[in-house]
Amino acid sequence: MRIDKKYLNKLINNVYKYNNKFNGNELKYVLEYLDYENPENDANSWTARLEEAFAQKFGVKYAISHNSGTSTLHSCLHAAGVGAGDEVIGPIQTGIWFAFVCLHQNAVPVYVDSDPDTFNMDPDKIEENITERTKAIIPTHMHGTPMEMDKIMNLADKYDLIVIEDCAQSFLATIDGKLAGTIGQMASFSFETKKHMTTDQGGMVITDDENLAVKIRKHAGLGYQNLTAKQGMTSLMPSQFQNPDFKRHDSLAYNYRMPEICAAIGLAQLENLDEKVARRVKIAAMYDEVLKGIDWIVPQKVPENTKSAYWTYTIKYLGKETIKIRKGKYKCIKFCPVVQTGRIFKTEEDLQVWISDDENKIPLLAKANILVGSIKMELTKHEGVKNPISKIK
Ligand SMILES: Cc1ncc(COP(=O)(O)O)c(C=O)c1O
């Protein structure tokens, strides 16, 4: 059944509204993808176009698209040769993906505590966690603010470790003017719905190392023997692939490939990435301004040589107030964010930032020395509205 024209016009109008995060070329590219007769779809796949544009944006040789920012980390560990009994160092403050990807390699996740000011993994606590089994470090630029990579790279050199930057939250953040993700041997990005740019679900690995790129692509692409670092397969002669001894797959792998339609959306998102990051940075400056002089709310410290991409605006709460939510008591403050989105913050309750639980009621894999809360900063119609946060002063 065809879409009624009036309804279609309404949809198109909504898509191009200022507050819609898909108001760039997303619709155009998706329609081009859906156009059965579009010869470009075969000649130049959307994943290839996204990979090429992403690699160019970051000034690296290879970008390999995936279906999530978890599968990307898994492919990176595989490419790093992380195997049974190896140890991988990562931050205490991250999500379950870090533990899961290590365990899938039969490796051990080793948690390093947070720096109480930057809230990132404390670089000065990494060395004490290195053993002869340590194979890789995953510096994770949490909440958009990059880690100081020089200390990590020095340790990696000293102990011969592979560095995989997790940039899921830090698109276009910089360290000494270099883009986060271009310092370690590999970097992983997530395109899940709330990230700076999204393909709904998806991810990307970047690297300059061809050997690693081939391993990553094979890991994400069912281990086809003739996959290369760039998109496409090495072409084979019929005499090769029709040979009964021909091995189609030469490594154990998964299907972690990004769907073409997602890549079409991703390409349009990438075109506006600078603008999306700039808006978050602008919003963060508004929070900085209203929180000035409040000593019981301490924002994440952005080291001087770095620039944060502010995925969230993250704070440490030093106040005493607790309120009862569900079964536990939580230290809590209520924010009405400067920016709010119909999708994430539906009611005032949703605006609460939970800072800590009441004495370990939440089962944790490991406990950080500090607990922080984040305000999500989706870009929407309420941007700049009244600034109700100033009420808490
Ligand atoms: C720092 C970090 N790493 C990894 C991931 C995992 O990405 P995904 O949700 O796309 O699997 C996320 C995402 O939510 C993240 O924030």
PDBQT file of the ligand as one rigid body, heavy atoms in Angstrom, charges set to zero:
ROOT
HETATM    1  C1  LIG A 401      32.282   4.018  26.165  1.00  0.00    +0.000 C 
HETATM    2  C2  LIG A 401      31.420   3.021  25.445  1.00  0.00    +0.000 A 
HETATM    3  N1  LIG A 401      31.975   1.915  24.935  1.00  0.00    +0.000 NA
HETATM    4  C3  LIG A 401      31.263   0.982  24.287  1.00  0.00    +0.000 A 
HETATM    5  C4  LIG A 401      29.908   1.138  24.112  1.00  0.00    +0.000 A 
HETATM    6  C5  LIG A 401      29.132   0.056  23.454  1.00  0.00    +0.000 C 
HETATM    7  O1  LIG A 401      28.538   0.498  22.277  1.00  0.00    +0.000 OA
HETATM    8  P1  LIG A 401      27.189  -0.171  21.713  1.00  0.00    +0.000 P 
HETATM    9  O2  LIG A 401      26.080   0.215  22.622  1.00  0.00    +0.000 OA
HETATM   10  O3  LIG A 401      27.061   0.427  20.352  1.00  0.00    +0.000 OA
HETATM   11  O4  LIG A 401      27.419  -1.637  21.675  1.00  0.00    +0.000 OA
HETATM   12  C6  LIG A 401      29.286   2.302  24.585  1.00  0.00    +0.000 A 
HETATM   13  C7  LIG A 401      27.861   2.518  24.382  1.00  0.00    +0.000 C 
HETATM   14  O5  LIG A 401      26.914   2.627  24.735  1.00  0.00    +0.000 OA
HETATM   15  C8  LIG A 401      30.047   3.266  25.296  1.00  0.00    +0.000 A 
HETATM   16  O6  LIG A 401      29.485   4.368  25.795  1.00  0.00    +0.000 OA
ENDROOT
TORSDOF 0
